[in-house]
Amino acid sequence: MITSAPSGSFLREAGTEAPETTEAEVRAAATEAAAAQPGWAARAPGERAAVLRRALEVLAAPPPDLIGLFAEESGAVRPKAEMELGAAMGELAAAAGLAERTAAPVALDSAVEGRTARAERVPVGVVGVITPWNMPLMLALRSVAPALALGNAVLLKPDPHTPLVGGRFVAWLFRRAGLPDGLLHVLPGGAATGTAVVEAPEVEMVSFTGSTEAGRSVARTAGGLLKKVSLELGGNNAFVVLADADVEAAASAGAWGSFVHSGQLCIAVGRHLVHRSVAERYTAALAEKADALTAGDPADPATRIGPLIDGRQLAKVRAIVAGTLAAGARLVCGGTSEGLVHRPTVLDGVRPGMRAFDEEIFGPVAPVTVFEDDDEAVALANATEHGLAAAVYAGAPGTARAVAARLRAGMVHVNDQTVVSEPQLPFGGVGRSGNGGRFGGPAAVEAFTQWRLTTESTPPRRYPY
């Protein structure tokens, strides 16, 4: 919990309190946003882009307490916080470019003489954005920035774990950038606040990032109200290591994919699928890298593995590890915890039907499963209801591409691991990992705008009635 605010800091200006937003406050914010949005949409794209670029300038020289706030609220170690800060800057830059590259109206052919037609993308209106705690700033800006750039107003409901860095700071940033009043409302709170955001009549579209279970609830509510909804949900992502891979390089990539931010990323490597001919060497190299990672206080610059977000998540990770070992897997390294810090853990002999294979762990655990040939690798990788990300590591790119083409995932990376995200590239999954929506580049235009058709008849059309 934040207990003090350094002089001249963000916390000094914005405060450390983030009380639960009431339903009445959500409705008032939605009303204000709906009133402000048309004027914002009418502005020239360059004017909207200028606000995004000013926000980028502010973020490029962040307040001194921001990095520490990542650790305070989400347990992020300094390298992860710095990585997220860079990614957030990328989201602002990409959004500014989107505003200026908004497609001009498209002329269409009409079958009726004297009638012309054009179609154009126009803002949705008011967008509700609900975000998680694991990448609180970047994932907020991933929706807020393009939504604003494309002419919408936004209601942002950050996760209760990260109301400051994922919410209040976003409002502070855009105030500093000169965003007109009424266009961005940060509404801290839990599930009831999120429901109120989704149900607000003024909200035309909902962008949700979080767990599959919570996403189902959001989808049910939004669907019942016939609202557009974009869901980016969980993953159980496969990292396939083929027989000709450089084992040391593959293990380095696999360790990063499983252990960065203590595995608390939807695109983390959840399953290491390794060809039998290299499995023993790969597992040993992976364990060596896991053992070398310093775990503990996220405020310590040497720490690479910080605490899990809360006791419930720790209990889940411990239960998955214990259940997998009881089912016959082998503990190669790790498996212990102190406080909320869980040591990086490598499990060998993991098979379908074991919890560490079947479930999204969301912790620093790397389950290793052996396969005999490419067909088995593909079958194992696709043996999940999720379909967010996958990766294939090999010596020959052509071999890796052939396997990658058969994987059922929204994003597949060749000779890389699964924690890959760039603001200009479409991001999203299939199956239980989403509902077809995407973030990034042209996908953001699809998400936060809609088609409008205009026809014109010359001379004015007459009818026989």
RODO-2510 file (C-alpha; in nm, 4 decimals, decimal comma):
residues 465
     n   res          X          Y          Z
     1     m     0,0000     0,0000     0,0000
     2     i     0,1202     0,3532    -0,0788
     3     t     0,1984     0,5348     0,2458
     4     s     0,3778     0,8518     0,1350
     5     a     0,4120     1,0779    -0,1654
     6     p     0,7429     1,2460    -0,2498
     7     s     0,7308     1,6208    -0,3098
     8     g     0,6729     1,7079    -0,6755
     9     s     0,5720     1,3501    -0,7614
    10     f     0,2740     1,2110    -0,9455
    11     l     0,1375     1,0834    -0,6143
    12     r     0,1786     1,4275    -0,4617
    13     e    -0,0388     1,5753    -0,7372
    14     a    -0,2892     1,2934    -0,7882
    15     g    -0,3135     1,1485    -0,4377
    16     t    -0,2935     0,7908    -0,3195
    17     e    -0,6621     0,7178    -0,2705
    18     a    -0,8748     0,5384    -0,5278
    19     p    -1,2175     0,4834    -0,3700
    20     e    -1,4713     0,2485    -0,5254
    21     t    -1,6784     0,4225    -0,7911
    22     t    -2,0529     0,4045    -0,7306
    23     e    -2,3066     0,3150    -0,9975
    24     a    -2,4381     0,6732    -0,9867
    25     e    -2,0854     0,8041    -1,0488
    26     v    -2,0437     0,5681    -1,3432
    27     r    -2,3702     0,6938    -1,4935
    28     a    -2,2683     1,0568    -1,4448
    29     a    -1,9322     0,9900    -1,6103
    30     a    -2,1003     0,8136    -1,9025
    31     t    -2,3378     1,1062    -1,9524
    32     e    -2,0505     1,3549    -1,9501
    33     a    -1,8462     1,1430    -2,1903
    34     a    -2,1356     1,1143    -2,4345
    35     a    -2,1783     1,4922    -2,4309
    36     a    -1,8091     1,5585    -2,4932
    37     q    -1,7465     1,2952    -2,7599
    38     p    -1,9088     1,4547    -3,0710
    39     g    -1,6977     1,7673    -3,0437
    40     w    -1,3821     1,5595    -3,0070
    41     a    -1,4738     1,3444    -3,3077
    42     a    -1,5293     1,6596    -3,5143
    43     r    -1,1739     1,7786    -3,4566
    44     a    -0,9182     1,7303    -3,7306
    45     p    -0,7213     1,4042    -3,6949
    46     g    -0,4028     1,6064    -3,6584
    47     e    -0,5420     1,7829    -3,3505
    48     r    -0,6229     1,4530    -3,1837
    49     a    -0,2807     1,3170    -3,2777
    50     a    -0,1162     1,6210    -3,1187
    51     v    -0,2706     1,5338    -2,7816
    52     l    -0,1352     1,1800    -2,8068
    53     r     0,2108     1,3097    -2,8933
    54     r     0,2084     1,5476    -2,5987
    55     a     0,1155     1,2530    -2,3751
    56     l     0,4122     1,0661    -2,5231
    57     e     0,6418     1,3592    -2,4381
    58     v     0,5177     1,3568    -2,0782
    59     l     0,5695     0,9808    -2,0474
    60     a     0,9192     1,0084    -2,1958
    61     a     1,0167     1,2024    -1,8814
    62     p     0,8058     1,0149    -1,6233
    63     p     0,7583     1,1351    -1,2662
    64     p     1,0245     0,9961    -1,0323
    65     d     0,7875     0,7771    -0,8354
    66     l     0,6313     0,5923    -1,1318
    67     i     0,8750     0,2985    -1,1472
    68     g     0,8376     0,2424    -0,7733
    69     l     0,4617     0,2501    -0,8107
    70     f     0,4766    -0,0541    -1,0410
    71     a     0,6493    -0,2454    -0,7612
    72     e     0,4117    -0,1157    -0,4924
    73     e     0,0928    -0,2117    -0,6733
    74     s     0,1835    -0,5171    -0,8817
    75     g     0,5151    -0,6503    -0,7509
    76     a     0,6932    -0,5667    -1,0771
    77     v     1,0733    -0,5743    -1,0694
    78     r     1,2505    -0,2740    -1,2173
    79     p     1,3387    -0,4286    -1,5587
    80     k     0,9763    -0,5302    -1,6078
    81     a     0,8533    -0,1833    -1,5089
    82     e     1,0978    -0,0204    -1,7499
    83     m     0,9944    -0,2618    -2,0250
    84     e     0,6292    -0,1761    -1,9680
    85     l     0,7035     0,1955    -1,9687
    86     g     0,8678     0,1590    -2,3097
    87     a     0,5732    -0,0436    -2,4380
    88     a     0,3305     0,2219    -2,3121
    89     m     0,5233     0,4879    -2,5020
    90     g     0,4968     0,2709    -2,8109
    91     e     0,1194     0,2521    -2,7717
    92     l     0,0935     0,6329    -2,7598
    93     a     0,3143     0,6751    -3,0657
    94     a     0,1185     0,4158    -3,2627
    95     a    -0,2139     0,5738    -3,1657
    96     a    -0,0983     0,9174    -3,2794
    97     g    -0,0101     0,7689    -3,6151
    98     l    -0,3511     0,5997    -3,6369
    99     a    -0,5304     0,9308    -3,5931
   100     e    -0,3452     1,0827    -3,8856
   101     r    -0,3806     0,7791    -4,1091
   102     t    -0,7556     0,7443    -4,0680
   103     a    -0,8823     0,6185    -4,4018
   104     a    -1,0690     0,8594    -4,6249
   105     p    -1,4255     0,7675    -4,7281
   106     v    -1,4412     0,4874    -4,9841
   107     a    -1,6450     0,5534    -5,2982
   108     l    -1,8809     0,2657    -5,3815
   109     d    -2,0748     0,1775    -5,6931
   110     s    -2,4527     0,2073    -5,6767
   111     a    -2,6817     0,0036    -5,8993
   112     v    -2,9220     0,2984    -5,9227
   113     e    -2,8592     0,5729    -6,1783
   114     g    -2,8065     0,9143    -6,0212
   115     r    -2,7139     0,7750    -5,6776
   116     t    -2,3602     0,7911    -5,5397
   117     a    -2,2406     0,6081    -5,2301
   118     r    -1,9480     0,6212    -4,9917
   119     a    -1,8542     0,4331    -4,6787
   120     e    -1,6303     0,5565    -4,3983
   121     r    -1,5104     0,4517    -4,0546
   122     v    -1,6532     0,6681    -3,7751
   123     p    -1,6007     0,6557    -3,3974
   124     v    -1,8072     0,4108    -3,1951
   125     g    -1,8895     0,6854    -2,9420
   126     v    -1,8224     0,6041    -2,5772
   127     v    -1,5900     0,3078    -2,5140
   128     g    -1,5745     0,1184    -2,1861
   129     v    -1,2242    -0,0148    -2,1128
   130     i    -1,1695    -0,2750    -1,8386
   131     t    -0,8074    -0,3718    -1,7738
   132     p    -0,6063    -0,6196    -1,5589
   133     w    -0,3221    -0,5699    -1,3098
   134     n    -0,0338    -0,7524    -1,4758
   135     m     0,0576    -0,4846    -1,7347
   136     p    -0,1596    -0,2069    -1,5934
   137     l    -0,0271     0,0973    -1,7782
   138     m     0,0454    -0,0597    -2,1152
   139     l    -0,2810    -0,2523    -2,1323
   140     a    -0,4785     0,0593    -2,0384
   141     l    -0,3088     0,2652    -2,3084
   142     r    -0,3465    -0,0175    -2,5609
   143     s    -0,7202     0,0582    -2,5635
   144     v    -0,7466     0,4142    -2,4301
   145     a    -0,4937     0,5690    -2,6696
   146     p    -0,6346     0,4395    -3,0026
   147     a    -0,9934     0,4888    -2,8842
   148     l    -0,9227     0,8567    -2,8140
   149     a    -0,7122     0,8981    -3,1279
   150     l    -1,0002     0,7735    -3,3419
   151     g    -1,2520     1,0179    -3,1900
   152     n    -1,4117     0,8279    -2,9030
   153     a    -1,4599     0,9123    -2,5353
   154     v    -1,3479     0,6528    -2,2779
   155     l    -1,4557     0,5163    -1,9406
   156     l    -1,1537     0,3331    -1,7931
   157     k    -1,2068     0,0797    -1,5113
   158     p    -0,8641    -0,0360    -1,3870
   159     d    -0,8097    -0,3509    -1,1831
   160     p    -0,8509    -0,3045    -0,8053
   161     h    -0,4881    -0,4123    -0,7524
   162     t    -0,3520    -0,1299    -0,9713
   163     p    -0,5890     0,1692    -0,9509
   164     l    -0,3053     0,4230    -0,9523
   165     v    -0,0560     0,3149    -1,2185
   166     g    -0,3331     0,1583    -1,4300
   167     g    -0,5905     0,4335    -1,3768
   168     r    -0,5178     0,7566    -1,1954
   169     f    -0,1825     0,7939    -1,3701
   170     v    -0,3493     0,7557    -1,7100
   171     a    -0,5869     1,0416    -1,6261
   172     w    -0,2961     1,2517    -1,4979
   173     l    -0,1001     1,1831    -1,8175
   174     f    -0,3784     1,2980    -2,0485
   175     r    -0,4555     1,6045    -1,8377
   176     r    -0,0910     1,7012    -1,8763
   177     a    -0,1268     1,6445    -2,2514
   178     g    -0,4248     1,8812    -2,2782
   179     l    -0,7026     1,6327    -2,3481
   180     p    -1,0318     1,8254    -2,3313
   181     d    -1,2490     1,7693    -2,0258
   182     g    -1,5096     1,4942    -2,0242
   183     l    -1,3393     1,2581    -2,2693
   184     l    -1,1585     1,0272    -2,0247
   185     h    -1,3031     0,9094    -1,6934
   186     v    -1,1102     0,6758    -1,4638
   187     l    -1,3484     0,4719    -1,2498
   188     p    -1,1712     0,2578    -0,9854
   189     g    -1,3568    -0,0364    -0,8396
   190     g    -1,4291    -0,4046    -0,8581
   191     a    -1,6743    -0,6236    -1,0465
   192     a    -1,9769    -0,4081    -0,9633
   193     t    -1,8089    -0,1008    -1,1127
   194     g    -1,7162    -0,2977    -1,4224
   195     t    -2,0743    -0,4164    -1,4632
   196     a    -2,1986    -0,0587    -1,4301
   197     v    -1,9578     0,0494    -1,7056
   198     v    -2,0788    -0,2264    -1,9386
   199     e    -2,4446    -0,1539    -1,8636
   200     a    -2,4271     0,2264    -1,9002
   201     p    -2,6574     0,3118    -2,1943
   202     e    -2,4075     0,5611    -2,3344
   203     v    -2,1346     0,2959    -2,3654
   204     e    -2,1524     0,1532    -2,7165
   205     m    -1,8459    -0,0705    -2,7087
   206     v    -1,6511    -0,2575    -2,4380
   207     s    -1,2829    -0,3486    -2,4548
   208     f    -1,1997    -0,6094    -2,1913
   209     t    -0,8641    -0,7674    -2,1075
   210     g    -0,8546    -1,0272    -1,8312
   211     s    -0,9362    -1,3832    -1,7393
   212     t    -1,1525    -1,6097    -1,9500
   213     e    -1,4046    -1,6458    -1,6650
   214     a    -1,4474    -1,2713    -1,6194
   215     g    -1,4554    -1,2239    -1,9951
   216     r    -1,7504    -1,4602    -2,0232
   217     s    -1,9409    -1,2481    -1,7719
   218     v    -1,8632    -0,9272    -1,9599
   219     a    -1,9631    -1,0894    -2,2887
   220     r    -2,2956    -1,2097    -2,1470
   221     t    -2,3858    -0,8633    -2,0200
   222     a    -2,2686    -0,6782    -2,3309
   223     g    -2,4286    -0,9331    -2,5639
   224     g    -2,7617    -0,9060    -2,3858
   225     l    -2,7498    -0,5314    -2,4462
   226     l    -2,6419    -0,5803    -2,8108
   227     k    -2,3158    -0,3950    -2,7547
   228     k    -1,9943    -0,4478    -2,9420
   229     v    -1,7384    -0,6207    -2,7192
   230     s    -1,3720    -0,7055    -2,7748
   231     l    -1,2236    -0,9695    -2,5431
   232     e    -0,8543    -1,0495    -2,4912
   233     l    -0,8436    -1,3376    -2,2452
   234     g    -0,6118    -1,6027    -2,1065
   235     g    -0,3700    -1,8361    -2,2779
   236     n    -0,1889    -2,1661    -2,2318
   237     n     0,0823    -2,0993    -2,4827
   238     a     0,3079    -2,3638    -2,6348
   239     f     0,6804    -2,3171    -2,7028
   240     v     0,7853    -2,5911    -2,9454
   241     v     1,1557    -2,6786    -2,9585
   242     l     1,2484    -2,8866    -3,2634
   243     a     1,5354    -3,1351    -3,2900
   244     d     1,7703    -2,9011    -3,4812
   245     a     1,7337    -2,6061    -3,2400
   246     d     2,0310    -2,4442    -3,0688
   247     v     1,9513    -2,5830    -2,7232
   248     e     2,1195    -2,3060    -2,5242
   249     a     1,9464    -2,0318    -2,7228
   250     a     1,6133    -2,2112    -2,7047
   251     a     1,6413    -2,2522    -2,3275
   252     s     1,7222    -1,8823    -2,2904
   253     a     1,4133    -1,7922    -2,4920
   254     g     1,1994    -2,0428    -2,3026
   255     a     1,3168    -1,9155    -1,9638
   256     w     1,2322    -1,5582    -2,0554
   257     g     0,8920    -1,6635    -2,1836
   258     s     0,8009    -1,8506    -1,8639
   259     f     0,9654    -1,6399    -1,5941
   260     v     0,9397    -1,2726    -1,6997
   261     h     0,7117    -1,0912    -1,4506
   262     s     0,6950    -1,4202    -1,2584
   263     g     0,4973    -1,5766    -1,5432
   264     q     0,2029    -1,3429    -1,4839
   265     l     0,1378    -1,2613    -1,8497
   266     c    -0,1363    -1,3945    -2,0739
   267     i     0,1244    -1,4580    -2,3456
   268     a     0,3764    -1,6298    -2,1164
   269     v     0,5142    -1,9675    -2,2225
   270     g     0,2829    -2,2120    -2,0473
   271     r     0,4090    -2,5384    -2,1973
   272     h     0,7571    -2,6310    -2,3239
   273     l     0,7177    -2,8990    -2,5912
   274     v     1,0612    -3,0411    -2,6698
   275     h     1,1823    -3,3054    -2,9168
   276     r     1,3047    -3,6152    -2,7363
   277     s     1,6527    -3,5940    -2,8904
   278     v     1,7241    -3,2605    -2,7162
   279     a     1,4847    -3,2777    -2,4203
   280     e     1,7383    -3,3783    -2,1540
   281     r     1,9832    -3,1037    -2,2509
   282     y     1,7076    -2,8455    -2,2872
   283     t     1,5559    -2,9230    -1,9466
   284     a     1,8954    -2,9026    -1,7771
   285     a     1,9723    -2,5687    -1,9441
   286     l     1,6278    -2,4328    -1,8552
   287     a     1,6739    -2,5348    -1,4905
   288     e     2,0194    -2,3766    -1,4800
   289     k     1,8743    -2,0466    -1,5997
   290     a     1,5852    -2,0705    -1,3519
   291     d     1,8225    -2,1300    -1,0605
   292     a     2,0312    -1,8280    -1,1603
   293     l     1,7385    -1,5835    -1,1302
   294     t     1,7319    -1,3779    -0,8112
   295     a     1,3898    -1,3878    -0,6460
   296     g     1,2690    -1,1565    -0,3724
   297     d     1,2066    -0,7866    -0,3110
   298     p     1,1002    -0,6137    -0,6358
   299     a     1,2542    -0,2875    -0,5133
   300     d     1,6003    -0,4476    -0,5190
   301     p     1,7620    -0,3746    -0,8601
   302     a     1,9135    -0,7249    -0,8657
   303     t     1,5767    -0,9009    -0,8336
   304     r     1,4380    -1,0695    -1,1446
   305     i     1,1512    -1,2678    -0,9890
   306     g     0,9190    -1,0597    -0,7731
   307     p     0,6107    -1,1571    -0,5738
   308     l     0,2903    -1,2926    -0,7184
   309     i     0,0016    -1,0502    -0,7095
   310     d    -0,1723    -1,1941    -0,4003
   311     g    -0,2171    -1,4965    -0,1760
   312     r    -0,4916    -1,6459    -0,3904
   313     q    -0,2647    -1,6550    -0,6951
   314     l     0,0175    -1,8062    -0,4901
   315     a    -0,2159    -2,0771    -0,3618
   316     k    -0,3242    -2,1557    -0,7172
   317     v     0,0337    -2,1888    -0,8417
   318     r     0,1333    -2,4083    -0,5476
   319     a    -0,1718    -2,6306    -0,6003
   320     i    -0,0969    -2,6749    -0,9717
   321     v     0,2641    -2,7696    -0,8993
   322     a     0,1645    -3,0107    -0,6209
   323     g    -0,1103    -3,1704    -0,8282
   324     t     0,1224    -3,2169    -1,1252
   325     l     0,3913    -3,3792    -0,9108
   326     a     0,1340    -3,6072    -0,7519
   327     a     0,0290    -3,7153    -1,1020
   328     g     0,3824    -3,8339    -1,1814
   329     a     0,5809    -3,5331    -1,3038
   330     r     0,9342    -3,4650    -1,1730
   331     l     1,0505    -3,1508    -0,9945
   332     v     1,3737    -3,0396    -1,1623
   333     c     1,4224    -2,7134    -0,9700
   334     g     1,2299    -2,4604    -0,7652
   335     g     0,8939    -2,5560    -0,6237
   336     t     0,9274    -2,3486    -0,3072
   337     s     0,7933    -2,0110    -0,2024
   338     e     0,8593    -1,7489     0,0634
   339     g     0,5909    -1,4932     0,1280
   340     l     0,4352    -1,4205    -0,2099
   341     v     0,7569    -1,5011    -0,3967
   342     h     0,7503    -1,8365    -0,5768
   343     r     1,0859    -1,9651    -0,6975
   344     p     1,1205    -2,0260    -1,0733
   345     t     1,0191    -2,3876    -1,1163
   346     v     1,0885    -2,6458    -1,3877
   347     l     0,8779    -2,9624    -1,4103
   348     d     0,9727    -3,2581    -1,6289
   349     g     0,7629    -3,5513    -1,7478
   350     v     0,4495    -3,3409    -1,7806
   351     r     0,1711    -3,4943    -1,9884
   352     p    -0,1814    -3,4017    -2,0997
   353     g    -0,4202    -3,4558    -1,8117
   354     m    -0,1803    -3,3047    -1,5582
   355     r    -0,2758    -2,9654    -1,4193
   356     a     0,0435    -2,7907    -1,5357
   357     f    -0,0310    -2,9006    -1,8926
   358     d    -0,4046    -2,8360    -1,8976
   359     e    -0,4336    -2,5078    -1,7044
   360     e    -0,3064    -2,1530    -1,7411
   361     i    -0,0665    -2,1316    -1,4449
   362     f     0,0024    -1,7551    -1,4334
   363     g     0,3137    -1,8108    -1,2245
   364     p     0,6875    -1,8820    -1,2718
   365     v     0,6487    -2,2479    -1,3658
   366     a     0,7900    -2,4144    -1,6790
   367     p     0,6355    -2,7572    -1,7549
   368     v     0,8364    -2,9673    -2,0048
   369     t     0,6641    -3,2227    -2,2286
   370     v     0,8550    -3,4475    -2,4700
   371     f     0,7399    -3,5280    -2,8249
   372     e     0,8644    -3,7729    -3,0872
   373     d     0,7868    -3,6008    -3,4187
   374     d     0,6289    -3,2904    -3,5722
   375     d     0,2809    -3,4410    -3,5832
   376     e     0,2880    -3,5103    -3,2099
   377     a     0,4267    -3,1628    -3,1419
   378     v     0,1384    -3,0036    -3,3295
   379     a    -0,1178    -3,2253    -3,1563
   380     l     0,0221    -3,1376    -2,8126
   381     a     0,0407    -2,7650    -2,8892
   382     n    -0,3200    -2,7632    -3,0065
   383     a    -0,4440    -2,9711    -2,7106
   384     t    -0,5901    -2,6698    -2,5318
   385     e    -0,9117    -2,4716    -2,5433
   386     h    -0,7044    -2,1540    -2,5486
   387     g    -0,5415    -2,0152    -2,8599
   388     l    -0,3595    -1,6923    -2,7811
   389     a     0,0076    -1,7363    -2,8754
   390     a     0,2541    -2,0070    -2,9755
   391     a     0,6165    -2,0221    -3,0823
   392     v     0,8440    -2,2647    -3,2673
   393     y     1,2217    -2,2699    -3,2195
   394     a     1,4424    -2,4503    -3,4714
   395     g     1,7682    -2,4315    -3,6615
   396     a     1,6108    -2,4309    -4,0065
   397     p     1,3468    -2,1557    -4,0426
   398     g     1,1630    -2,3536    -4,3090
   399     t     1,1121    -2,6445    -4,0709
   400     a     0,9847    -2,4117    -3,8008
   401     r     0,7498    -2,2344    -4,0405
   402     a     0,5967    -2,5653    -4,1491
   403     v     0,5111    -2,6507    -3,7872
   404     a     0,4015    -2,2957    -3,7056
   405     a     0,1498    -2,2980    -3,9902
   406     r    -0,0347    -2,5865    -3,8225
   407     l    -0,0704    -2,4296    -3,4779
   408     r    -0,4106    -2,3013    -3,3665
   409     a    -0,3280    -1,9629    -3,2189
   410     g    -0,3958    -1,6000    -3,2954
   411     m    -0,0213    -1,5213    -3,2902
   412     v     0,2613    -1,7578    -3,3844
   413     h     0,6310    -1,6675    -3,3581
   414     v     0,9081    -1,8474    -3,5425
   415     n     1,2486    -1,8715    -3,3714
   416     d     1,1264    -1,6639    -3,0794
   417     q     0,9230    -1,7206    -2,7653
   418     t     0,5605    -1,6214    -2,7000
   419     v     0,6024    -1,2923    -2,5094
   420     v     0,6003    -1,0804    -2,8241
   421     s     0,3898    -0,7665    -2,8654
   422     e     0,4316    -0,4576    -3,0836
   423     p     0,1715    -0,1776    -3,0880
   424     q     0,1430    -0,1697    -3,4672
   425     l     0,0815    -0,5469    -3,5001
   426     p    -0,2558    -0,7211    -3,4491
   427     f    -0,2748    -0,8849    -3,1050
   428     g    -0,5358    -1,1383    -2,9966
   429     g    -0,6352    -1,5018    -2,9890
   430     v    -0,8854    -1,7687    -3,0824
   431     g    -1,0824    -2,0234    -2,8812
   432     r    -1,1099    -1,9365    -2,5117
   433     s    -0,8498    -1,6641    -2,5589
   434     g    -1,0885    -1,4151    -2,7188
   435     n    -1,3876    -1,3532    -2,9395
   436     g    -1,2081    -1,2568    -3,2594
   437     g    -1,1240    -0,8993    -3,1631
   438     r    -0,7703    -0,7700    -3,2041
   439     f    -0,5583    -0,4796    -3,0816
   440     g    -0,2854    -0,2988    -3,2717
   441     g    -0,2461    -0,1145    -3,6013
   442     p    -0,5325    -0,1649    -3,8470
   443     a    -0,7042    -0,3950    -3,5960
   444     a    -0,7459    -0,0959    -3,3611
   445     v    -0,9359     0,0880    -3,6339
   446     e    -1,1702    -0,2109    -3,6656
   447     a    -1,2149    -0,2258    -3,2889
   448     f    -1,2839     0,1390    -3,2095
   449     t    -1,4667     0,2565    -3,5209
   450     q    -1,7619     0,1346    -3,7263
   451     w    -1,8782     0,1658    -4,0847
   452     r    -2,1167     0,4406    -4,1890
   453     l    -2,2716     0,4450    -4,5355
   454     t    -2,3842     0,7686    -4,7007
   455     t    -2,5721     0,7848    -5,0318
   456     e    -2,6682     1,0910    -5,2336
   457     s    -2,9179     1,1141    -5,5189
   458     t    -2,8965     1,3839    -5,7854
   459     p    -3,1537     1,5141    -5,8589
   460     p    -3,3483     1,4352    -5,5376
   461     r    -3,5212     1,1035    -5,5879
   462     r    -3,9001     1,0931    -5,6339
   463     y    -4,1283     0,7999    -5,5518
   464     p    -4,4791     0,7038    -5,6693
   465     y    -4,6484     0,7192    -5,3265
***
